[in-house]
Amino acid sequence: MNGTIDVLFGALLSILITIWIESSRKPKLAFKQTNVHDADYSQLPDKRPAKTARFLSLAIKNEPLSWFVRWLSRNAALQCHAEITFYHLDGQNVFGRAMEARWSGLVEPIPTIQISGDRNVISISNVGANTSTTRKDIYPGEISSLDIAARFDNDESSFGWNDEAYFSDPPWRNPKWKLSPERFIVKVQLISAGDKITNYYRLINDTDITSFRLEQAQPDDIKRIKE
């Protein structure tokens, strides 16, 4: 009898350890600091849609395992992509929809140019299908940056920044995601294979470009959001 109990206890302990190990190895995504990147294009030989710009982004990290389980290896967070939703401070959705996000620093999408008679036609059938910039694998300990918004020159308005900005009319200043000079609540939902996390920020857009920034949202901001 005692032998049977010992066998059952050993089997149960083995199962629990296996479950704990597999759970520990799951990706653990976390929002880190907000980032500001200022760019000056005025001295470049090729003409850009703006002379100066400020880009806002978020750092996302796949946390490494704690020191006492470093003999294990955390799995990569696969096919990470994000949706960004802008709200007025009263909680109303600005655009009535979410914006598909772009990972910073990846290859800029290039429109397909087709010849039609005596003129060129730019084909942009499905910008969101460019998975090289909208989806990314994040490995343990790695930090990746997610674009949020951009502001240019002396503009009072800013713009949600993703792949669509490269094809918009005018370029970069996408009217579909134009944000007036006020403050907004920004919801960022990050999805990967097997995980989903959400965080909220305030977009400070009622200042000059040098103070254009993201801040952590307050609890009252989140309560006001109307999904």
C-alpha positions in Angstrom: 0.0 0.0 0.0 2.8 2.4 1.0 4.6 1.6 -2.2 1.5 2.4 -4.3 1.1 5.8 -2.5 4.8 6.6 -3.1 4.5 5.8 -6.8 1.3 8.0 -7.1 3.0 10.8 -5.2 6.1 10.6 -7.4 4.0 10.7 -10.5 1.9 13.6 -9.3 5.1 15.5 -8.3 6.6 14.9 -11.7 3.5 16.2 -13.4 3.5 19.3 -11.3 7.1 20.0 -11.9 6.6 19.6 -15.7 3.6 22.0 -15.6 5.7 24.6 -13.6 8.6 24.3 -16.0 6.4 24.8 -19.1 4.6 27.7 -17.4 7.9 29.3 -16.5 9.2 29.1 -20.1 6.2 30.9 -21.6 7.0 34.3 -23.0 6.4 37.2 -20.6 5.9 40.5 -22.4 6.1 43.8 -20.5 5.7 47.5 -21.4 8.9 49.4 -20.5 9.7 53.1 -21.0 8.3 55.5 -23.5 10.8 56.7 -26.1 11.2 60.0 -28.0 13.2 60.2 -31.3 14.0 63.5 -32.9 15.0 63.6 -36.6 16.4 66.4 -38.7 16.1 65.9 -42.5 16.9 69.4 -43.5 20.5 68.6 -44.6 19.7 65.4 -46.5 20.3 65.5 -50.3 16.9 63.8 -51.0 13.8 65.7 -50.2 11.6 64.4 -47.3 8.0 65.3 -46.5 9.2 67.2 -43.4 12.4 69.0 -42.3 12.1 68.0 -38.7 10.2 65.3 -36.9 9.6 63.8 -33.4 8.5 60.2 -33.2 7.0 58.6 -30.1 7.3 54.9 -29.4 7.1 52.3 -26.6 9.7 49.7 -25.6 8.4 46.2 -25.3 10.5 43.5 -23.5 10.2 39.7 -23.3 11.4 39.3 -19.7 14.2 36.8 -19.1 13.8 34.1 -16.5 14.7 34.8 -12.9 18.2 33.9 -11.8 17.2 30.8 -10.0 15.8 29.2 -13.1 18.3 30.5 -15.6 19.2 26.9 -16.5 15.9 27.0 -18.4 15.3 29.0 -21.5 12.2 31.2 -21.9 10.4 30.8 -25.2 10.3 33.6 -27.8 7.1 35.6 -28.1 6.1 34.8 -31.7 4.2 36.9 -34.2 3.8 39.9 -31.9 1.6 42.6 -33.3 -0.3 45.5 -31.7 -3.4 47.6 -32.1 -3.4 51.2 -31.0 -6.7 53.0 -30.1 -6.9 56.8 -29.5 -9.5 58.3 -27.2 -10.5 61.8 -26.2 -10.1 62.5 -22.5 -13.9 62.0 -22.0 -13.4 58.4 -23.2 -14.8 58.7 -26.7 -13.0 56.8 -29.5 -11.4 59.4 -31.8 -11.5 57.4 -35.0 -14.1 54.7 -34.1 -11.5 52.0 -34.8 -8.0 50.8 -33.8 -4.8 51.4 -35.8 -2.5 48.5 -36.7 0.9 49.3 -35.2 4.3 49.2 -36.8 7.6 48.0 -35.2 10.2 50.8 -35.2 13.4 50.6 -37.2 12.3 47.9 -39.6 12.4 48.3 -43.4 10.1 51.0 -44.7 7.3 49.6 -46.9 7.8 50.4 -50.6 4.7 51.0 -52.9 4.4 48.9 -56.0 4.6 51.0 -59.2 2.8 49.6 -62.2 2.8 51.0 -65.7 -0.6 51.8 -67.1 -0.4 53.3 -70.6 1.8 56.4 -70.4 1.6 56.9 -66.7 2.8 55.2 -63.5 0.2 53.9 -61.0 1.1 53.3 -57.4 -0.5 50.1 -56.1 -1.2 50.0 -52.3 -3.7 47.1 -52.2 -3.2 46.1 -48.6 -0.6 48.0 -46.5 -1.4 45.9 -43.4 -0.3 42.7 -45.2 3.3 43.9 -44.9 4.0 41.5 -42.0 7.7 42.4 -41.9 6.8 45.6 -40.1 3.5 44.7 -38.3 4.6 41.3 -36.8 7.8 40.5 -35.0 9.3 37.7 -32.9 10.7 38.9 -29.6 13.3 36.7 -27.9 13.9 36.5 -24.2 15.8 39.5 -22.9 15.2 41.4 -26.1 13.6 44.9 -26.3 11.7 46.0 -29.4 10.2 49.4 -30.1 6.6 50.0 -31.2 5.7 53.2 -33.1 2.8 55.3 -31.8 2.6 58.8 -33.2 4.7 61.5 -35.0 4.7 65.2 -35.3 6.5 67.3 -38.0 8.0 70.8 -38.4 5.8 73.5 -36.8 2.6 71.5 -37.2 0.1 71.8 -34.3 -1.4 68.4 -35.1 0.3 65.0 -34.8 -0.5 61.8 -36.6 -0.8 58.1 -35.7 2.3 56.5 -37.2 2.2 53.1 -39.0 2.9 51.7 -42.5 0.0 53.7 -44.0 1.9 57.0 -43.4 4.3 56.1 -46.2 1.5 56.0 -48.8 -0.8 58.7 -47.5 -1.6 62.0 -49.2 0.2 64.0 -48.1 3.0 61.6 -47.3 3.7 61.0 -43.6 0.8 63.3 -42.5 -1.9 60.7 -42.8 -5.4 62.4 -42.6 -6.9 59.0 -41.5 -5.0 59.3 -38.2 -4.7 63.1 -37.7 -4.7 64.1 -34.0 -5.7 67.7 -33.2 -3.7 69.8 -30.7 -5.2 68.4 -27.5 -4.5 65.5 -25.1 -5.6 61.9 -25.7 -5.7 58.5 -24.0 -3.9 55.9 -26.0 -4.7 52.2 -25.5 -2.0 49.8 -26.7 -2.9 46.1 -27.0 -0.1 43.8 -27.7 -0.9 40.3 -29.0 1.4 37.3 -29.5 1.0 33.6 -29.9 -0.4 32.7 -26.5 -0.4 36.1 -24.8 -2.1 39.4 -24.8 -1.3 42.5 -22.7 -2.7 46.0 -22.6 -1.5 49.3 -21.3 -2.7 52.9 -21.4 -0.9 56.2 -21.9 -1.6 59.9 -22.3 -0.5 61.6 -25.5 0.5 65.2 -24.8 -0.3 67.0 -28.0 -1.4 70.5 -26.9 2.2 71.8 -26.6 5.0 72.6 -29.0 6.9 69.8 -30.6 9.7 69.8 -28.0 7.1 68.8 -25.3 5.2 66.3 -27.5 5.3 63.1 -25.5 3.7 60.1 -24.0 3.0 59.7 -20.3 1.5 56.8 -18.2 -2.3 57.2 -18.1 -4.0 57.7 -14.7 -6.6 55.3 -13.3 -9.4 57.8 -13.9 -8.4 58.0 -17.6 -8.9 54.3 -18.0 -12.3 54.3 -16.2 -13.6 56.9 -18.7 -12.8 54.9 -21.8 -15.9 53.7 -23.7 -15.2 50.5 -25.6 
